């Protein structure tokens, strides 16, 4: 006797709530999955040429890959640093030559004092200018080798330690970050390496020295470098 009134009351409340729910904002629509273009999925899933090269190198030469030798992000960073330093040396040499800062630049080295170390062919020796530039480059090369083999505690290392993972590749175009950032260093290093390739090619095509080509690009800013 008492069951039916209770059942009717509960049913009435349920129906009332069902009717009021849309106006009260309680209806939750099913979430739809986001549609991602196929091109974006392919770009995320497919490895880059650099990734493929690193994977093939690790498979073929695992004894070298574990130390970081070969195509690696660290190697790219160090090559970029050497390229940037090379541009500093080129510009400094052009400035020194254009402003006569090298003493007796065209004077050949004395064969009796320097011996066969200074000879080009026969008894002809290199000039004082070429000797100074050569010694400066050898000095930089030795410093580079020492930084690789015996790095200082505050400097980063080229070779990987046991169990150390290489940096992630930065892709074709690194993320644009201003200031002293790793991305900016990678981009500057790449531009420096491309610049060296360009200036060497221009020097070979025009039959001019690299210093002369750079001086022409800068509108003769270094003066007479011939």
VEXMI-213453 format. One record per residue (C-alpha): residue number from 0; residue in one letter; z, y, x. Coordinates in pm, whole numbers. Each point is the difference from the previous one (the first is absolute). Last residue first. Layout:
# VEXMI-213453
n:res:c3:c2:c1
NUM:A:Z:Y:X
...
//
This chain:
# VEXMI-213453
n:res:c3:c2:c1
225:X:-5192:4185:9735
224:X:327:98:-175
223:X:-71:372:-28
222:X:233:141:-265
221:X:247:-214:-192
220:X:-76:156:-339
219:X:-373:-64:40
218:X:-64:-26:-375
217:X:260:-270:-61
216:X:-262:-270:-55
215:X:-174:117:317
214:X:320:-39:200
213:X:46:-349:-141
212:X:-351:-96:109
211:X:48:146:348
210:X:328:-184:45
209:X:-161:-327:-109
208:X:-265:41:266
207:X:-359:52:-104
206:X:-295:-233:-43
205:X:-50:116:-362
204:X:-1:-353:-144
203:X:270:-142:227
202:X:230:302:-42
201:X:-54:0:-378
200:X:95:-370:-16
199:X:312:62:209
198:X:94:299:-219
197:X:-41:-200:-322
196:X:194:-305:118
195:X:278:225:124
194:X:10:183:-332
193:X:22:-326:-193
192:X:302:-95:211
191:X:162:342:-55
190:X:-65:-17:-375
189:X:162:-344:-15
188:X:300:120:198
187:X:46:301:-226
186:X:-8:-226:-308
185:X:250:-249:147
184:X:233:280:112
183:X:-14:164:-342
182:X:91:-329:-170
181:X:293:-55:237
180:X:141:340:-90
179:X:68:317:198
178:X:-95:243:-276
177:X:-228:-49:-297
176:X:-49:-324:-189
175:X:-342:-104:-129
174:X:1:-376:-58
173:X:-226:-172:248
172:X:-377:-19:-63
171:X:-163:-329:103
170:X:317:-201:-39
169:X:341:72:154
168:X:61:-355:118
167:X:362:-118:-30
166:X:194:19:324
165:X:32:-320:202
164:X:279:-247:-63
163:X:264:-77:260
162:X:103:-366:38
161:X:5:11:379
160:X:-75:356:107
159:X:-336:164:-57
158:X:-187:173:279
157:X:-79:372:-18
156:X:358:117:11
155:X:159:315:-142
154:X:177:239:232
153:X:373:83:15
152:X:100:-300:214
151:X:-283:56:250
150:X:-293:-239:-2
149:X:-57:-241:291
148:X:-333:-180:-45
147:X:-171:237:-244
146:X:150:327:124
145:X:-67:-120:355
144:X:-367:-59:-79
143:X:-31:345:-156
142:X:173:166:294
141:X:-237:-177:239
140:X:-301:122:-201
139:X:129:358:0
138:X:34:-8:380
137:X:-347:-150:32
136:X:-136:284:-213
135:X:168:268:214
134:X:-118:-167:321
133:X:-359:-4:-128
132:X:12:365:-108
131:X:129:104:343
130:X:-260:-212:181
129:X:-283:128:-218
128:X:91:360:84
127:X:34:-68:373
126:X:-351:-138:5
125:X:-92:-363:41
124:X:-116:-133:335
123:X:-343:-84:138
122:X:18:-227:303
121:X:-171:-298:-155
120:X:40:11:-374
119:X:272:173:-198
118:X:265:25:269
117:X:355:125:-57
116:X:180:-331:49
115:X:-224:-71:299
114:X:218:215:223
113:X:203:293:-130
112:X:67:202:315
111:X:-303:-105:206
110:X:-230:20:-305
109:X:106:355:-75
108:X:-24:64:-371
107:X:-297:198:-126
106:X:56:370:-86
105:X:-129:86:-348
104:X:341:66:-153
103:X:146:184:297
102:X:322:70:-193
101:X:0:-104:-367
100:X:100:300:-216
99:X:-351:144:0
98:X:24:130:-360
97:X:-275:-220:-145
96:X:115:-301:199
95:X:362:29:-106
94:X:-95:62:-364
93:X:-238:-296:-5
92:X:261:-224:159
91:X:265:108:-252
90:X:-241:-63:-291
89:X:-91:-347:127
88:X:363:-88:77
87:X:119:106:-346
86:X:-288:-193:-156
85:X:104:-310:191
84:X:357:39:-124
83:X:-133:-13:-355
82:X:-201:-313:84
81:X:299:-163:167
80:X:212:69:-307
79:X:-269:-143:-228
78:X:-15:-317:208
77:X:378:-29:-32
76:X:-10:33:-380
75:X:-288:-244:-33
74:X:182:-252:219
73:X:310:38:-217
72:X:-205:-66:-313
71:X:-138:-320:144
70:X:-337:-133:112
69:X:80:-186:323
68:X:334:-42:173
67:X:316:27:-209
66:X:207:-250:196
65:X:-31:-270:-269
64:X:-375:66:-15
63:X:-55:-106:361
62:X:125:-360:-30
61:X:-142:-19:-355
60:X:-357:55:124
59:X:-241:-149:-255
58:X:220:9:-311
57:X:166:331:85
56:X:-338:158:79
55:X:-146:-123:-331
54:X:291:151:-191
53:X:-22:332:185
52:X:-375:23:-64
51:X:43:-84:-367
50:X:268:266:-39
49:X:-221:257:173
48:X:-293:-86:-225
47:X:223:56:-301
46:X:160:-270:-210
45:X:-101:-44:-366
44:X:288:7:-251
43:X:61:371:-34
42:X:-363:113:17
41:X:-105:-279:-237
40:X:267:99:-247
39:X:-112:363:12
38:X:-364:-100:-55
37:X:100:-219:-294
36:X:155:294:-178
35:X:364:-42:-103
34:X:81:-18:-372
33:X:371:38:-64
32:X:148:-274:-217
31:X:83:103:-353
30:X:362:27:-106
29:X:74:-114:-353
28:X:91:286:-235
27:X:368:59:-56
26:X:90:111:-352
25:X:342:162:-6
24:X:-133:353:-39
23:X:214:91:-302
22:X:-296:44:-235
21:X:-139:-341:90
20:X:342:-170:-40
19:X:76:136:-345
18:X:-190:-266:-196
17:X:131:-289:208
16:X:351:140:-21
15:X:-23:13:-378
14:X:-137:-355:-20
13:X:287:-130:211
12:X:259:191:-206
11:X:-146:-135:-325
10:X:0:-353:133
9:X:361:31:101
8:X:96:129:-344
7:X:-200:-272:-179
6:X:165:-272:207
5:X:344:140:-75
4:X:-77:18:-371
3:X:-134:-359:10
2:X:293:-154:176
1:X:285:118:-232
0:X:-83:-241:-279
//
